[in-house]
Amino acid sequence: MMTAATTVQQQQQQQQHHQNGHHKLSHNNNNNNQTHEATIHQDDSSQTSITKHSLLQFAMQHFRNDSSQEESPKSRSEKSVQATNDRRLHTADLVKWQNYPLTHPLLKLPPELTQLALECFECVLRYCGDLPQDHEFTEVKCVYTVLMHCHKHLILRDEVYCQLMKQTTANRSTCSDSSQRAWRLLSILAAYFGCSESLRPYLVEHLTSAASDRRKSSHGTAQVPSVEEVTAVSAGRSARRQIYRLPGGAERIVNTRCSTVVADVITELCALLGIESEAEQQEFSLYCIVQGDAFTMPLSFDDYILDVTTELLKSGQPFYLIFCRSVWHFPLKRDPAPTPLYIEVLFNQVAPDYLEGLLLEIPNIGAPTPDYVRDMARIAAILHRAADLNHIPVMKEIKFLLPKPALSLREIKPAQWVNLVQSIWGSVAPLSPLQCKAQFLSVLSAWPLFGSSFFAVKRVYGDDIMLPEESPNAPMWRELILALNRRGVFFLDLNTHETLHHWHFIEIISTRKVRSEDGMLFLDMKVGNLLQQNVVRVQTEQAHEISRIMRQYITMAQTSQRDKRE
């Protein structure tokens, strides 16, 4: 129940000024002139009054009824009224804090779960300080016991939720932080387990101070919290300072709670970049890079961060959480002017692909077009100034500022590149490094392959890819580069990056991932239209990521078209 997980933190703060004396949660503050007895009565009734979704209403319907045998003999009508009143009073006591163990579960549970329910409540009491801890019931052991019982027995989850709702109602413990710790334990429980649909509205009502907070539809977390997490939450430190890396090596720290999911982190980091549109935020992903893994997939938006990190920390595997742009459907931000961090992040993400030559198309015969040559010369000067260098670039520097394929061109000699770059330097030198990085993105945004995700794939020879005549015994597979961008799917020549095949996303009917008996992973793309279709098969270990990005581009394109029609 992630509504609870995101709101109980606010409840904890509201409890702090109630820690001395009566922990009163009354919704009305106009009883100052009442007697002490009346004040207590008003305080209790404010928490146990029967409203549509109050805990008392839930208790009247679902709690055990152990007081019915104590009715006095009267007429049937009087007996019925008296029984109802007795039960209401008895139930009202059951939904308020108590500092001693239960003798029966709150809910109607199977007999075999009775002892476990009582053990859970005893752990709640010890955790909150209402019962003394001992070597067998340490703080962490109490939390683990509750979580493990709830993990193994789903029916116990509502019981424990009711126990914690009870312990956070009219809490008058002599232990100063009993109420606060009950809220903390509730936050731990809510992060890992949901409650039933029947209890959900009553739990939300119980969290009145934050019932209107935005809610999550995420599932419960998959991992039991680490000892460090339990200890931190118990001490009131509900957030952990988690490091997230940006392209280029910069780092940002985001306070990460047990209820924090990937979407929360992406939203917060996008806010730093000045990206407020939810649609544009969908273009960014969070990757978990584990040392030694050749490939990685982005984390799902509803993955809990601590699920990922806890498991890796337990296994001792070095890892990094990296934030980057994985889809480039929307154009570069220009108005309003992008933030410096936005420019830095995209510059550092695009520059390596550019210098590797992935964005550059070189015809089989001849040099790139004059426009490409001018752009490369200007970008070389821009990259030199972007590194905060003020002197004119020389040959030994320029060779590292050009795409790798450009250096091997026969048509343009190294000395010619130097002359071209140095002739442009005068117009670039006055710019700041940040302005240069913005210009770098602006120039490249006009290139056809800008914003592409590149994948090395092997495609089987077929009707449209014939075996070379000079090599009839060549392998049946041809190595290609598969590029995905807002214009569709491209098969590029491995060396020249010329487009061999291109399909718009509207032509992609479906994709399917297939693993052969020998363990090779294939991606089948069904392309065409309603009248004519064919299947294109490529072999790649990144089939899942390719399929995901295709699906995201198609979804975003459909959404944009629908928005335009509306």
DAURPE-V469188 format. One record per residue. N is the residue number from 1. RES is the residue in one small letter. SS is DSSP state (2 for helix, 1 for strand, 0 for the rest). PSI is psi in whole degrees, 0 to 359 (none if undefined). Layout:
N_RES_SS_PSI + N_RES_SS_PSI
This chain:
1_m_0_92 + 2_m_2_345 + 3_t_2_315 + 4_a_2_318 + 5_a_2_325 + 6_t_2_348 + 7_t_2_337 + 8_v_2_338 + 9_q_2_321 + 10_q_2_325 + 11_q_2_322 + 12_q_2_317 + 13_q_2_323 + 14_q_2_342 + 15_q_2_342 + 16_q_2_323 + 17_h_2_4 + 18_h_2_7 + 19_q_0_342 + 20_n_0_132 + 21_g_0_215 + 22_h_0_134 + 23_h_0_81 + 24_k_0_128 + 25_l_0_30 + 26_s_0_143 + 27_h_0_352 + 28_n_0_140 + 29_n_0_28 + 30_n_0_29 + 31_n_0_24 + 32_n_0_336 + 33_n_0_5 + 34_q_0_161 + 35_t_0_168 + 36_h_2_319 + 37_e_2_317 + 38_a_2_324 + 39_t_2_316 + 40_i_2_318 + 41_h_2_315 + 42_q_2_322 + 43_d_2_316 + 44_d_2_317 + 45_s_2_330 + 46_s_2_335 + 47_q_2_339 + 48_t_2_11 + 49_s_0_153 + 50_i_0_103 + 51_t_0_178 + 52_k_0_318 + 53_h_0_36 + 54_s_0_159 + 55_l_2_324 + 56_l_2_319 + 57_q_2_317 + 58_f_2_319 + 59_a_2_321 + 60_m_2_331 + 61_q_2_329 + 62_h_2_342 + 63_f_1_159 + 64_r_0_148 + 65_n_0_91 + 66_d_0_6 + 67_s_0_357 + 68_s_2_335 + 69_q_2_354 + 70_e_2_13 + 71_e_0_143 + 72_s_0_149 + 73_p_0_117 + 74_k_0_185 + 75_s_0_161 + 76_r_2_316 + 77_s_2_314 + 78_e_2_321 + 79_k_2_321 + 80_s_2_315 + 81_v_2_314 + 82_q_2_320 + 83_a_2_318 + 84_t_2_315 + 85_n_2_317 + 86_d_2_317 + 87_r_2_322 + 88_r_2_316 + 89_l_2_317 + 90_h_2_316 + 91_t_2_324 + 92_a_2_324 + 93_d_2_325 + 94_l_2_336 + 95_v_0_9 + 96_k_0_159 + 97_w_0_144 + 98_q_0_154 + 99_n_0_21 + 100_y_0_157 + 101_p_0_155 + 102_l_0_152 + 103_t_0_341 + 104_h_0_153 + 105_p_0_158 + 106_l_0_318 + 107_l_1_168 + 108_k_0_96 + 109_l_0_159 + 110_p_0_148 + 111_p_2_326 + 112_e_2_346 + 113_l_2_358 + 114_t_2_310 + 115_q_2_323 + 116_l_2_321 + 117_a_2_318 + 118_l_2_323 + 119_e_2_322 + 120_c_2_315 + 121_f_2_324 + 122_e_2_321 + 123_c_2_322 + 124_v_2_314 + 125_l_2_316 + 126_r_2_320 + 127_y_2_321 + 128_c_2_353 + 129_g_0_6 + 130_d_0_342 + 131_l_0_145 + 132_p_0_143 + 133_q_0_156 + 134_d_0_184 + 135_h_0_338 + 136_e_0_334 + 137_f_0_69 + 138_t_0_171 + 139_e_2_310 + 140_v_2_320 + 141_k_2_323 + 142_c_2_315 + 143_v_2_314 + 144_y_2_321 + 145_t_2_313 + 146_v_2_314 + 147_l_2_319 + 148_m_2_319 + 149_h_2_319 + 150_c_2_328 + 151_h_2_319 + 152_k_2_331 + 153_h_0_99 + 154_l_0_327 + 155_i_0_340 + 156_l_2_343 + 157_r_2_315 + 158_d_2_322 + 159_e_2_313 + 160_v_2_321 + 161_y_2_315 + 162_c_2_321 + 163_q_2_318 + 164_l_2_325 + 165_m_2_321 + 166_k_2_314 + 167_q_2_348 + 168_t_0_15 + 169_t_0_122 + 170_a_0_48 + 171_n_0_115 + 172_r_0_34 + 173_s_0_146 + 174_t_0_343 + 175_c_0_119 + 176_s_0_331 + 177_d_0_21 + 178_s_2_311 + 179_s_2_317 + 180_q_2_319 + 181_r_2_329 + 182_a_2_320 + 183_w_2_322 + 184_r_2_318 + 185_l_2_324 + 186_l_2_322 + 187_s_2_323 + 188_i_2_313 + 189_l_2_315 + 190_a_2_333 + 191_a_2_336 + 192_y_2_336 + 193_f_0_143 + 194_g_0_175 + 195_c_0_176 + 196_s_0_161 + 197_e_2_329 + 198_s_2_327 + 199_l_2_337 + 200_r_2_307 + 201_p_2_330 + 202_y_2_324 + 203_l_2_317 + 204_v_2_318 + 205_e_2_323 + 206_h_2_328 + 207_l_0_56 + 208_t_2_326 + 209_s_2_341 + 210_a_2_27 + 211_a_0_337 + 212_s_0_4 + 213_d_0_154 + 214_r_0_144 + 215_r_0_154 + 216_k_0_145 + 217_s_0_12 + 218_s_0_152 + 219_h_0_172 + 220_g_0_159 + 221_t_0_155 + 222_a_0_339 + 223_q_0_141 + 224_v_0_139 + 225_p_0_152 + 226_s_0_167 + 227_v_2_320 + 228_e_2_320 + 229_e_2_314 + 230_v_2_315 + 231_t_2_318 + 232_a_2_314 + 233_v_2_321 + 234_s_2_330 + 235_a_0_3 + 236_g_0_1 + 237_r_0_88 + 238_s_0_351 + 239_a_1_147 + 240_r_1_139 + 241_r_1_97 + 242_q_1_135 + 243_i_1_133 + 244_y_1_130 + 245_r_1_145 + 246_l_1_160 + 247_p_0_135 + 248_g_0_350 + 249_g_0_352 + 250_a_0_155 + 251_e_1_147 + 252_r_1_144 + 253_i_1_128 + 254_v_1_127 + 255_n_1_117 + 256_t_1_121 + 257_r_1_172 + 258_c_0_341 + 259_s_0_5 + 260_t_0_126 + 261_v_1_170 + 262_v_2_320 + 263_a_2_325 + 264_d_2_316 + 265_v_2_316 + 266_i_2_318 + 267_t_2_316 + 268_e_2_318 + 269_l_2_324 + 270_c_2_326 + 271_a_2_323 + 272_l_2_330 + 273_l_2_355 + 274_g_0_21 + 275_i_0_107 + 276_e_0_335 + 277_s_0_128 + 278_e_2_325 + 279_a_2_317 + 280_e_2_327 + 281_q_2_335 + 282_q_0_344 + 283_e_0_347 + 284_f_1_151 + 285_s_1_162 + 286_l_1_122 + 287_y_1_144 + 288_c_1_108 + 289_i_1_114 + 290_v_1_130 + 291_q_0_127 + 292_g_0_342 + 293_d_0_130 + 294_a_0_321 + 295_f_0_160 + 296_t_0_157 + 297_m_0_149 + 298_p_1_151 + 299_l_0_146 + 300_s_0_151 + 301_f_0_331 + 302_d_0_13 + 303_d_0_138 + 304_y_1_130 + 305_i_2_316 + 306_l_2_338 + 307_d_2_316 + 308_v_2_309 + 309_t_2_324 + 310_t_2_315 + 311_e_2_319 + 312_l_2_323 + 313_l_2_322 + 314_k_2_320 + 315_s_2_353 + 316_g_0_20 + 317_q_0_128 + 318_p_0_138 + 319_f_1_162 + 320_y_1_144 + 321_l_1_114 + 322_i_1_130 + 323_f_1_129 + 324_c_1_173 + 325_r_1_123 + 326_s_0_344 + 327_v_0_140 + 328_w_0_58 + 329_h_0_316 + 330_f_0_147 + 331_p_0_169 + 332_l_0_145 + 333_k_0_131 + 334_r_0_322 + 335_d_0_115 + 336_p_0_165 + 337_a_0_137 + 338_p_0_156 + 339_t_0_156 + 340_p_2_321 + 341_l_2_324 + 342_y_2_313 + 343_i_2_316 + 344_e_2_314 + 345_v_2_311 + 346_l_2_323 + 347_f_2_311 + 348_n_2_338 + 349_q_2_324 + 350_v_2_324 + 351_a_2_315 + 352_p_2_319 + 353_d_2_322 + 354_y_2_310 + 355_l_2_332 + 356_e_2_344 + 357_g_0_9 + 358_l_0_333 + 359_l_0_351 + 360_l_0_127 + 361_e_0_125 + 362_i_0_117 + 363_p_0_155 + 364_n_0_325 + 365_i_0_122 + 366_g_0_179 + 367_a_0_170 + 368_p_0_164 + 369_t_0_157 + 370_p_2_325 + 371_d_2_317 + 372_y_2_317 + 373_v_2_315 + 374_r_2_318 + 375_d_2_316 + 376_m_2_321 + 377_a_2_316 + 378_r_2_317 + 379_i_2_325 + 380_a_2_316 + 381_a_2_320 + 382_i_2_315 + 383_l_2_324 + 384_h_2_315 + 385_r_2_328 + 386_a_2_335 + 387_a_0_10 + 388_d_0_35 + 389_l_0_138 + 390_n_0_345 + 391_h_0_158 + 392_i_0_134 + 393_p_0_144 + 394_v_0_176 + 395_m_2_316 + 396_k_2_340 + 397_e_2_323 + 398_i_2_327 + 399_k_0_341 + 400_f_0_358 + 401_l_0_358 + 402_l_0_154 + 403_p_0_144 + 404_k_2_315 + 405_p_2_334 + 406_a_2_333 + 407_l_2_337 + 408_s_0_7 + 409_l_0_130 + 410_r_0_332 + 411_e_0_337 + 412_i_0_115 + 413_k_0_159 + 414_p_2_319 + 415_a_2_326 + 416_q_2_321 + 417_w_2_318 + 418_v_2_315 + 419_n_2_318 + 420_l_2_314 + 421_v_2_316 + 422_q_2_331 + 423_s_2_336 + 424_i_2_342 + 425_w_2_324 + 426_g_2_325 + 427_s_2_344 + 428_v_2_327 + 429_a_0_321 + 430_p_0_347 + 431_l_0_153 + 432_s_0_160 + 433_p_2_321 + 434_l_2_320 + 435_q_2_323 + 436_c_2_319 + 437_k_2_323 + 438_a_2_320 + 439_q_2_323 + 440_f_2_312 + 441_l_2_321 + 442_s_2_316 + 443_v_2_313 + 444_l_2_337 + 445_s_0_342 + 446_a_0_351 + 447_w_0_142 + 448_p_0_328 + 449_l_0_8 + 450_f_0_140 + 451_g_0_17 + 452_s_0_150 + 453_s_1_129 + 454_f_1_139 + 455_f_1_135 + 456_a_1_123 + 457_v_1_166 + 458_k_1_131 + 459_r_1_138 + 460_v_1_143 + 461_y_0_139 + 462_g_0_207 + 463_d_0_328 + 464_d_0_353 + 465_i_0_96 + 466_m_0_152 + 467_l_0_137 + 468_p_0_138 + 469_e_2_325 + 470_e_2_348 + 471_s_2_69 + 472_p_0_340 + 473_n_0_18 + 474_a_0_158 + 475_p_0_156 + 476_m_0_353 + 477_w_1_143 + 478_r_1_130 + 479_e_1_131 + 480_l_1_172 + 481_i_1_126 + 482_l_1_124 + 483_a_1_136 + 484_l_1_126 + 485_n_1_186 + 486_r_0_344 + 487_r_0_349 + 488_g_1_207 + 489_v_1_132 + 490_f_1_139 + 491_f_1_120 + 492_l_1_147 + 493_d_1_139 + 494_l_0_327 + 495_n_0_313 + 496_t_0_342 + 497_h_0_19 + 498_e_0_149 + 499_t_1_119 + 500_l_1_321 + 501_h_1_147 + 502_h_1_130 + 503_w_1_131 + 504_h_0_155 + 505_f_2_335 + 506_i_2_341 + 507_e_2_351 + 508_i_1_109 + 509_i_1_316 + 510_s_1_165 + 511_t_1_153 + 512_r_1_135 + 513_k_1_132 + 514_v_1_133 + 515_r_1_127 + 516_s_0_173 + 517_e_0_331 + 518_d_0_9 + 519_g_0_0 + 520_m_0_140 + 521_l_1_132 + 522_f_1_154 + 523_l_1_120 + 524_d_1_126 + 525_m_1_121 + 526_k_1_116 + 527_v_1_157 + 528_g_1_215 + 529_n_0_190 + 530_l_0_333 + 531_l_0_326 + 532_q_0_127 + 533_q_1_152 + 534_n_1_161 + 535_v_1_128 + 536_v_1_124 + 537_r_1_132 + 538_v_1_150 + 539_q_1_123 + 540_t_0_143 + 541_e_0_356 + 542_q_0_29 + 543_a_2_321 + 544_h_2_318 + 545_e_2_320 + 546_i_2_313 + 547_s_2_320 + 548_r_2_315 + 549_i_2_319 + 550_m_2_312 + 551_r_2_322 + 552_q_2_318 + 553_y_2_316 + 554_i_2_316 + 555_t_2_316 + 556_m_2_324 + 557_a_2_318 + 558_q_2_320 + 559_t_2_318 + 560_s_2_318 + 561_q_2_320 + 562_r_2_320 + 563_d_2_323 + 564_k_2_320 + 565_r_2_325 + 566_e_0_none
